[in-house]
Amino acid sequence: MRVLVTGGSGFVGQRLCQQLVAQGHEVQVVSRSPHKVRECLPSGCDIRDSAQAFIESPPDALINLAGESIAAKRWSNEQKEKLVDSRVAATQQLVALCEQLNANGQPLPKVLVSASAMGYYGDQGKRVVTEETAPNDEFAHQLCKHWEAATQPIEAMGVRVAIVRIGLVLEAGGGSLQKMLPPFKLGLGGRFGSGEQFMPWIHRDDLVAAILFLIDQESLSGAFNGSAPHPVTNAIFTKTLAKQLNRPAIFPVPAFVLKAGLGEMSQLLLTGADMRPARLEAAGFTFQYPTLDKALAAIL
Ligand SMILES: NC(=O)c1ccc[n+]([C@@H]2O[C@H](COP(=O)([O-])OP(=O)(O)OC[C@H]3O[C@@H](n4cnc5c(N)ncnc54)[C@H](OP(=O)(O)O)[C@@H]3O)[C@@H](O)[C@H]2O)c1
């Protein structure tokens, strides 16, 4: 199969592209800087600077991961616009590719798997959250709502669309864990605020497997929560990580410190949702790393 990936150079995308190549697929990557990212992708990946650059070799499947990093900078109004616009623009490139293919009478891809995030649900307190749960309207929800809605023109062309609302992706060498590990290794880790907020998480290999599962399963479409079946609170996450590292975690960071330091972005650390992968499990997907203990033991 020929698979086009936006954001293939990222933390999730790199592992996904390795898996796709290992399974014998032909991989096309859209990157803003094809030359720079070549060395982090498997040889044989065709890397170009726009989706439309692949018009002569139409993909069978699309995977949409690109977007400005959510935790890179404080959420100024300008940064919030960049977070939304980068994701909508990457998705619109896929819309433009499909429209062009349609206009040329070339075959359309069979499926689009498009990333979204747990932020879709916003702050949900202690409530169990499935794909059916109504969102809390806040910036994270608006971001994901616009991102997801940008896929609609592709669905309207008859392409199957699956959206993955991704939890915190865990693996060594990137993502949030890379930022958390140094203080925890020094014994300086601790919970954020009350620690009662939920942190849905997923091992990167399970996320990649779930994306490939959604590509394969022709009957599946709509939104899927992409997180492990056993989410934990921030306090439990902190304890589990400290235990795996054999270090204490006795330095909680008070909520007011995070709010003062990070502004609105502190919501990423202080609020959450007890998100469950109800639809993936109902579809028969099995997680290799269902519990945090198992995932962290493998990673660390
Ligand atoms: N990692 C997580 O814990 C997590 C959790 C929930 C949701 N997600 C979502 O899942 C997707 C993949 O996650 P990830 O961790 O692999 O992300 P990542 O490492 O930040 O990579 C995303 C890719 O998007 C491209 N990109 C970055 N800034 C961009 C911009 N301003 N405009 C257009 N493209 C840009 C980059 O590719 P080029 O430089 O090659 O263009 C980058 O490699 C992201 O959209 C993320 O929001 C991730």
Ligand as a Chemical Component Dictionary entry (heavy atoms), coordinates in Angstrom:
data_LIG
# 
_chem_comp.id                   LIG 
_chem_comp.type                 NON-POLYMER 
_chem_comp.pdbx_formal_charge   0 
_chem_comp.three_letter_code    LIG 
# 
loop_
_chem_comp_atom.comp_id 
_chem_comp_atom.atom_id 
_chem_comp_atom.alt_atom_id 
_chem_comp_atom.type_symbol 
_chem_comp_atom.charge 
_chem_comp_atom.model_Cartn_x 
_chem_comp_atom.model_Cartn_y 
_chem_comp_atom.model_Cartn_z 
_chem_comp_atom.pdbx_ordinal 
LIG N1  N1  N 0  2.963  13.357 21.585 1  
LIG C1  C1  C 0  1.876  13.447 22.348 2  
LIG O1  O1  O 0  1.900  13.181 23.574 3  
LIG C2  C2  C 0  0.559  13.835 21.711 4  
LIG C3  C3  C 0  -0.597 13.848 22.497 5  
LIG C4  C4  C 0  -1.810 14.223 21.919 6  
LIG C5  C5  C 0  -1.852 14.586 20.575 7  
LIG N2  N2  N 1  -0.715 14.572 19.842 8  
LIG C6  C6  C 0  -0.782 15.028 18.448 9  
LIG O2  O2  O 0  -0.329 14.020 17.567 10 
LIG C7  C7  C 0  0.413  14.602 16.491 11 
LIG C8  C8  C 0  1.777  13.915 16.419 12 
LIG O3  O3  O 0  2.421  14.078 17.681 13 
LIG P1  P1  P 0  4.005  14.163 17.799 14 
LIG O4  O4  O 0  4.334  14.082 19.249 15 
LIG O5  O5  O -1 4.626  13.208 16.832 16 
LIG O6  O6  O 0  4.268  15.651 17.286 17 
LIG P2  P2  P 0  5.674  16.324 16.940 18 
LIG O7  O7  O 0  6.822  15.471 17.315 19 
LIG O8  O8  O 0  5.618  17.708 17.510 20 
LIG O9  O9  O 0  5.685  16.325 15.347 21 
LIG C9  C9  C 0  4.716  16.912 14.564 22 
LIG C10 C10 C 0  5.279  17.250 13.197 23 
LIG O10 O10 O 0  4.481  18.327 12.709 24 
LIG C11 C11 C 0  5.273  19.200 11.901 25 
LIG N3  N3  N 0  5.103  20.572 12.398 26 
LIG C12 C12 C 0  5.609  21.129 13.539 27 
LIG N4  N4  N 0  5.260  22.423 13.635 28 
LIG C13 C13 C 0  4.531  22.691 12.515 29 
LIG C14 C14 C 0  3.911  23.860 12.013 30 
LIG N5  N5  N 0  3.963  25.025 12.678 31 
LIG N6  N6  N 0  3.232  23.767 10.842 32 
LIG C15 C15 C 0  3.174  22.589 10.158 33 
LIG N7  N7  N 0  3.757  21.465 10.569 34 
LIG C16 C16 C 0  4.425  21.514 11.732 35 
LIG C17 C17 C 0  6.734  18.786 12.067 36 
LIG O11 O11 O 0  7.146  18.184 10.844 37 
LIG P3  P3  P 0  8.155  18.937 9.821  38 
LIG O12 O12 O 0  9.117  19.750 10.636 39 
LIG O13 O13 O 0  8.813  17.801 9.116  40 
LIG O14 O14 O 0  7.287  19.757 8.931  41 
LIG C18 C18 C 0  6.716  17.763 13.200 42 
LIG O15 O15 O 0  7.629  16.718 13.000 43 
LIG C19 C19 C 0  0.545  16.097 16.790 44 
LIG O16 O16 O 0  -0.305 16.830 15.966 45 
LIG C20 C20 C 0  0.147  16.213 18.239 46 
LIG O17 O17 O 0  -0.529 17.427 18.564 47 
LIG C21 C21 C 0  0.496  14.200 20.366 48 
# 
loop_
_chem_comp_bond.comp_id 
_chem_comp_bond.atom_id_1 
_chem_comp_bond.atom_id_2 
_chem_comp_bond.value_order 
_chem_comp_bond.pdbx_ordinal 
LIG N1  C1  SING 1  
LIG C1  O1  DOUB 2  
LIG C1  C2  SING 3  
LIG C2  C3  SING 4  
LIG C2  C21 DOUB 5  
LIG C3  C4  DOUB 6  
LIG C4  C5  SING 7  
LIG C5  N2  DOUB 8  
LIG N2  C6  SING 9  
LIG N2  C21 SING 10 
LIG C6  O2  SING 11 
LIG C6  C20 SING 12 
LIG O2  C7  SING 13 
LIG C7  C8  SING 14 
LIG C7  C19 SING 15 
LIG C8  O3  SING 16 
LIG O3  P1  SING 17 
LIG P1  O4  DOUB 18 
LIG P1  O5  SING 19 
LIG P1  O6  SING 20 
LIG O6  P2  SING 21 
LIG P2  O7  DOUB 22 
LIG P2  O8  SING 23 
LIG P2  O9  SING 24 
LIG O9  C9  SING 25 
LIG C9  C10 SING 26 
LIG C10 O10 SING 27 
LIG C10 C18 SING 28 
LIG O10 C11 SING 29 
LIG C11 N3  SING 30 
LIG C11 C17 SING 31 
LIG N3  C12 SING 32 
LIG N3  C16 SING 33 
LIG C12 N4  DOUB 34 
LIG N4  C13 SING 35 
LIG C13 C14 SING 36 
LIG C13 C16 DOUB 37 
LIG C14 N5  SING 38 
LIG C14 N6  DOUB 39 
LIG N6  C15 SING 40 
LIG C15 N7  DOUB 41 
LIG N7  C16 SING 42 
LIG C17 O11 SING 43 
LIG C17 C18 SING 44 
LIG O11 P3  SING 45 
LIG P3  O12 DOUB 46 
LIG P3  O13 SING 47 
LIG P3  O14 SING 48 
LIG C18 O15 SING 49 
LIG C19 O16 SING 50 
LIG C19 C20 SING 51 
LIG C20 O17 SING 52 
# 
